């Protein structure tokens, strides 16, 4: 979807990119990180060894919404503590 929309909308000077979060501690995931077994699994599988914090998404968001990313199009920025790099 990101790549397809990026190609279609580029002629209008609209860039389409995405942020791919890993496991983050949020209100919606509270039951997951409260489960000791699942928490241990996430931490052992993620190279950073922990859950992400929502404020750690801000840097990618600021980059993509700034002029620094004007020539970035059709990309996903994964903020996942290295999870996808280790798969």
Buried (B, 14 or more C-beta within 10 A) or exposed (E): EBBEBBEEBEEEEEBBBBBEBBBBBBEEBEEBBEEEEBBEEBBEBBEEEBBBEEEBBEEBEEBBEEEEBEEBBBBEBBBBBEBEEEE
